[in-house]
Amino acid sequence: MTPTQIPSEHAPATVGIVHLGLGAFHRAHQAVYLERNLTRHGGGPWGIASANIRSNRHLVELMRERDQRYHVAEYADSETLTLREITAIRETYYAGPGGEDLEALLTRMSEPDVRIVTLTVTEKGYHLDPADGRLLLDAEPIRHDIASPTQPQTAPGMLVEALARRFTADTAAFTVLCCDNMPDNGKRTRRAVIELAGQRDPALAAWIADAVTFPSSMVDRIVPAMSETDFERLRALDVDDPAAVTCEAFSQWVIEDDFPKGRPDWEHDGVQMVADVAPFESMKLRMLNGSHSLLAYLGVLAGIETVADAICRAEFVGLLHRYMRDEAAPTLNMPKGTDLDAYADSLLARFANDSLHHRLQQIAMDGSQKLPQRWLTGARKQLDAGGEIGCTALGVAAWIRYTAGRDLADAHHPVDDPMAETFAALHAEHDKPESLIAAFLSLDAIFPRALAEDACFRNAVLDAYHTLNGSGVTAALAALDDPTR
């Protein structure tokens, strides 16, 4: 393979954006768009200061050792690779547990030149109730930030403290741009920040409500966790970069255009600047992310490791066709000219990219935070309209079975979820499917009451669980086509 190489070709940029969540997705997505922007302008005021606010101190050390340079390997397929050198990230901070850079990060966020703060901290990083979006004031990290607001541990807490400093100094507010997979992610982030600020100072909360904009956005790029195989492939191309990331060639970013203090001219770098991002959010969450979750839970139960491995099997392709066409697409209200059939076909083609090695176990993480927006909102719409919910019910049944921590061949797998202890207790307490399903559906942090109490939904999940647990994944998929089910 002879990759196309794109070096960094711009002067060092000054920092105008702070990013919370220095992970693979940020480095393969937002930073790439900013790299294009800085290259086009030969530098400029939109360099990034990125902070890891969790436990990966090592990544920050790697970035600093390399003068914040790293490579992004974009695979269109196993034979087509573009290598980009990225220098848009100008500073990195470690503000996770025991982080020595918290004060430096907050100082940077308080500076007038910083006009945008972006976030990729995953759904659980906002400490919101998955069902209704309220801030979980009794969550331990939020309780800490209420008690010690100048030493925050959470993303909302860091936003509140930085904005409080700007409020006190009479410095203009920055714009907060959430890039996580949540519906109305800007509105949800706004609610979290204002509710937390209100615990500290009602005047601060009122100023944030008036002065800070929280545009929503939709991000899309498949960025698997790096494996040693990925690093070996790059070393074979003379790229020895321990901070490198691998991703698909496809990338999309849709942003509501609400930046009163200025922004990069992203529209020239492939970003869609729109008045309302909600239709695009819903399309991606229900069709792409919803399909990914179906593959994740059913695939792990069947002993399948990657997305591409699952898509090699006709029954999984059929499942996704059916889910996207009959259960996800009917719930969407898209702008005129949007071709959802073409979008579905493009997703299946992307999932089949065997160069990515996208592990199903990675997608399966944090299901309690993901199910409401990926499946449950759509299921409620389908039930109200008399539509199909068979694929969604099977997905919920597979997720419940997955949370037992063992696949259908009794092989162990980790359950990485904020509610993992609750799930383990439910499995220990309930040995009959009927009581187990009832117990899971009564988790109001996940399942809206109207959906959980819907007899059609309950029975569909229970029937799917019986078939899945008793006869296996193949039989459960075949049952979707059984008119007597």
Buried (B, 14 or more C-beta within 10 A) or exposed (E): EEBEEBEBEBEEBEBBBBBBBBBBBBBBBBBBBBBBBBBBBEEBBBBBBBBBBBEBBEBBEBBBEBEBBBBBBBBEBEEEBBBBBBBBBBBBBBBBEEBEBBEBBBEBBBBEEBBBBBBBBBBBBBBBBBBEBEBBEEBEBBBBBBEEBEEBBBBBBBBBBBBBBBBEEEBEBBBBBBBBBBBBBBBBBBBBBBBBBBBBBEEBBEBBEEBBBBBBBBBBBBBBBBEEEBBEBBEEBEBEBBBBBBBBBBBBBBBBBBBEBEBBBBEEBEBBBBEEBBBBBBBBBBBBBBBBBBBBBBBBBBEBBBBBBBBEBEBBBBBBBBBBBBBBBBBBEBEEEEEBEEBBEEBBEBBBBBBBBBBBBBBBBBBBBBBBBBBBBBBBBBBEEEBBBBBBBBBBBBBBBBBBBBBBEEEEBEBEBBBBEBBBEBBEEBEEBEEBBBBBBEBEBBBBEEBBEBEBBBEBBBBBBBBBBEEBBEEBBBBBEEEEE
